[in-house]
Amino acid sequence: MAFAKTAPLRSALAEALPERPFSVGFWDGSEVPGTAPGPRFTVRSPRAVAHALYAPGQLGLGRAYVTGEIDVDDIDAVIDLLQTWKPPALDRAG
């Protein structure tokens, strides 16, 4: 399987979530740093992104985690983050 380039994804993530209490590392070694201390998500393949897009929120993240497409460095911090952090609404029209 050919791996997708992550630059457009990193740019979109940084724009959609300007305040990020977490960091995200990608399969190509690139990263979107957090804007505050928090857990690190490691996205292992484009399939993880598909999980998140098809089922936004905790469901898609959970599916990607269970299938091994996303890994986290601190599961307790992720659970706390999911219970307390409210991301901004995404504009699905654009």
C-alpha positions in Angstrom: 0.0 0.0 0.0 1.4 3.4 -0.9 1.4 5.9 1.9 -0.4 9.2 1.5 1.5 12.4 2.0 0.7 14.0 5.4 1.4 17.7 4.7 -2.2 18.5 3.6 -3.5 16.6 6.6 -1.2 18.3 9.1 -2.1 21.7 7.7 -5.9 20.9 7.9 -5.5 19.6 11.4 -3.6 22.7 12.6 -6.2 25.0 11.0 -9.3 23.1 12.2 -7.9 22.7 15.8 -5.9 25.8 16.6 -5.9 24.9 20.3 -4.6 21.3 20.8 -3.9 19.9 24.2 -2.3 16.9 22.5 0.2 16.2 19.8 -0.1 14.0 16.7 2.7 12.0 15.1 2.2 10.5 11.6 3.4 7.4 9.8 6.0 9.4 7.9 7.7 10.7 11.0 6.1 14.2 10.8 4.2 15.8 13.7 1.6 18.4 14.6 2.7 19.6 18.0 0.3 20.4 20.7 -0.4 23.9 21.8 -0.6 22.8 25.5 0.8 19.8 27.3 -1.1 16.5 26.8 -1.0 13.0 25.3 0.6 12.1 22.0 -1.4 10.3 19.4 0.6 8.3 16.8 -1.3 7.8 13.6 0.1 4.6 12.0 -1.6 4.8 8.6 -4.1 6.6 6.4 -6.7 4.1 7.6 -6.7 5.7 11.0 -7.7 9.0 9.3 -10.5 7.2 7.5 -11.9 5.8 10.9 -11.9 9.4 12.3 -13.6 10.8 9.2 -16.3 8.1 8.9 -17.2 8.3 12.6 -16.0 11.6 14.0 -15.4 11.8 17.8 -14.8 9.1 20.3 -16.3 6.3 18.1 -13.9 6.8 15.2 -10.9 7.3 17.6 -11.9 4.2 19.4 -12.1 2.1 16.3 -8.7 3.3 15.1 -7.2 2.5 18.5 -8.7 -1.0 18.7 -7.5 -1.8 15.2 -4.0 -0.6 16.0 -4.1 2.3 13.5 -3.6 4.8 16.3 -1.5 4.5 19.4 -1.3 6.7 22.4 1.4 7.3 24.9 -0.8 7.8 27.9 -4.3 6.2 27.8 -5.3 7.8 31.1 -4.5 11.2 29.8 -6.5 10.5 26.6 -9.6 9.4 28.6 -9.4 12.6 30.6 -9.0 14.6 27.4 -12.0 13.0 25.8 -14.1 13.8 28.9 -13.0 17.4 29.3 -11.8 18.9 26.0 -14.4 20.2 23.6 -13.1 20.7 20.1 -14.5 23.5 17.9 -17.3 22.6 15.5 -16.0 21.7 12.1 -17.3 23.5 9.0 -18.4 20.6 6.8 -19.6 22.8 4.0 -16.1 23.9 3.0 
